[in-house]
Amino acid sequence: MFHYSNNYYTATMRYTSPRPTLIGNVQADVCVIGGGLAGLSTALELVSRGRSVVLLEAARVAWGASGRNGGFVLQGWSEGLSSIERRCGTEMARALFKLSLEGVDIVRETIDQHQLQGCAPTSGKLSVLRYDDGDSLQRLRDRMAKEFNFEMEYLDTHAIRARLNTERYFHGLRDSHGFHFHPLNYCLGVADLIEAKGGVLYENSPMIRVKSQGDRHQVVTQQGVIDCGSVVHCCGGYGGPEFGRLRRAFLPIATYAVLTEHLGDRLRDTIRTTDAVGDNRRASDYYRVVDGDRLLWGGHITTRNVQDEKRLAHMLTDDILNVFPQLRGLQIEKAWSGLMGYARHKMPHIGMLSPGIWACTSFGGHGMNTAPIGARVVAEAICGESDRYRLFDAYGLEWNGGPFGPAAAQTVYTGLKLMDMFQEARSTRRAAKH
Ligand SMILES: Cc1cc2nc3c(=O)[nH]c(=O)nc-3n(C[C@H](O)[C@H](O)[C@H](O)COP(=O)(O)OP(=O)(O)OC[C@H]3O[C@@H](n4cnc5c(N)ncnc54)[C@H](O)[C@@H]3O)c2cc1C
């Protein structure tokens, strides 16, 4: 029997009643496997189109990454736009960027339209630069406006430091389209909407295998079977060998977050914005203020899932104090980890795996907008409305490196961290000279 883990979101979650375990045989048009944001959004898109849907969740609704993340809902994908452009060309990169914006809008509109409780959406995201190169940031702003029709505001050192009281940051870009929110309450709200539209959710009901015969599929759990016309795999970083070749195409990567005690004026003097903040590091630190005077801070990725709360608290406190030394002595009240599914190409797996079997997964560290739009294009395809899922044709099931995958990923990450440190040290030396 799975229970929600102890984190900020579960401590502030809206009421939700447990869903039953699947027992016996059930029929549906579509079976969605996985009850994170990808699975829930897929189910909602499908029931809204009149399909009968059963969703199977191995643990609880949004028990995985979707219920314990940073809560940033922003344009873009886990893979950077320039890399997408290099692989797919400018036109395709534009189309994919547009989809990512639609993903942000889906979440915002769903909250507004259904007045979902406890989501606390708050507009604004600051991307801050930890070294002194405002020109490159202004070029990026201009390119985003010209080529992707996306406006951002440039903030110079004075403007950034007026908002964030630290000498670590030099420049920033403000995205007013993005927002941050309570992801677990959002998912619980979506789960209620699915049920209100006739969808059925089962918890503590892991899929064990899928058997296909002609155009029917049997999704088998410990105590039941779902007979359906289509199956959508939405397992995120938590899927095991039961997902077959899909599992061999992603790596589960762990990442971490902490919540501080109430810091009162110490925090208000330090962070003078309600925007979410993320730095430019390749493996970025990101944070936001919650409950008025507490810091929710995230960062680090590892291929081994560190779950020792004391160690996590220590690790992320060091990161916080590196940026805001004036907060020395702060207490961490909660520390937690979560798994993300990453493909080697860092784009999601969205598309048909075999007739009637779909993937909508591997959203990496950027799933809050991409999972909802991934869900929409898969639902459109199942209902014969569009072939927008083909925009992801360039991002198939590349082998994850098998037993060597985690070591390779950790080496790449360490290399990226060293590059960040080198660039920042150079900038600090330059600043000291002037
Ligand atoms: C600490 C952290 C911070 C993050 N911050 C951000 C952020 O600020 N913004 C952002 O955009 N993204 C962020 N991400 C990434 C984001 O959370 C994920 O990309 C997104 O939640 C993925 O959703 P999902 O539905 O694919 O996966 P999940 O939410 O992990 O859901 C997958 C579900 O599938 C279930 N499952 C697995 N196997 C089976 C099976 N056999 N049968 C049935 N069910 C199964 C699991 O139990 C799980 O509930 C963060 C992630 C973490 C961990």
The ligand as an ORCA input file, in Angstrom:
! r2SCAN-3c Opt
* xyz 0 1
  C      12.086     17.576     -7.473
  C      11.564     17.827     -8.879
  C      11.422     19.141     -9.305
  C      10.911     19.393    -10.599
  N      10.582     20.677    -10.922
  C       9.920     20.928    -12.071
  C       9.414     22.224    -12.344
  O       9.515     23.150    -11.538
  N       8.798     22.443    -13.542
  C       8.655     21.434    -14.457
  O       8.127     21.688    -15.555
  N       9.049     20.166    -14.193
  C       9.664     19.883    -13.018
  N      10.054     18.604    -12.724
  C       9.758     17.549    -13.685
  C       8.280     17.154    -13.647
  O       7.871     16.951    -12.324
  C       8.080     15.887    -14.489
  O       8.570     16.103    -15.794
  C       6.602     15.513    -14.593
  O       6.010     15.496    -13.332
  C       6.468     14.167    -15.277
  O       5.123     13.743    -15.186
  P       4.776     12.232    -15.478
  O       3.319     12.102    -15.355
  O       5.427     11.857    -16.766
  O       5.557     11.408    -14.376
  P       5.196     11.144    -12.825
  O       4.544     12.299    -12.208
  O       6.422     10.611    -12.178
  O       4.078     10.033    -12.894
  C       4.318      8.728    -13.335
  C       3.391      7.807    -12.558
  O       3.403      6.515    -13.173
  C       3.210      5.577    -12.155
  N       3.639      4.255    -12.628
  C       4.899      3.830    -12.887
  N       4.857      2.538    -13.274
  C       3.549      2.149    -13.279
  C       2.891      0.923    -13.580
  N       3.553     -0.180    -13.931
  N       1.522      0.882    -13.478
  C       0.825      2.007    -13.095
  N       1.430      3.169    -12.779
  C       2.785      3.245    -12.879
  C       4.043      6.116    -10.992
  O       3.619      5.584     -9.751
  C       3.819      7.615    -11.114
  O       2.802      8.089    -10.259
  C      10.611     18.303    -11.475
  C      10.794     16.987    -11.037
  C      11.256     16.740     -9.753
  C      11.410     15.309     -9.306
*
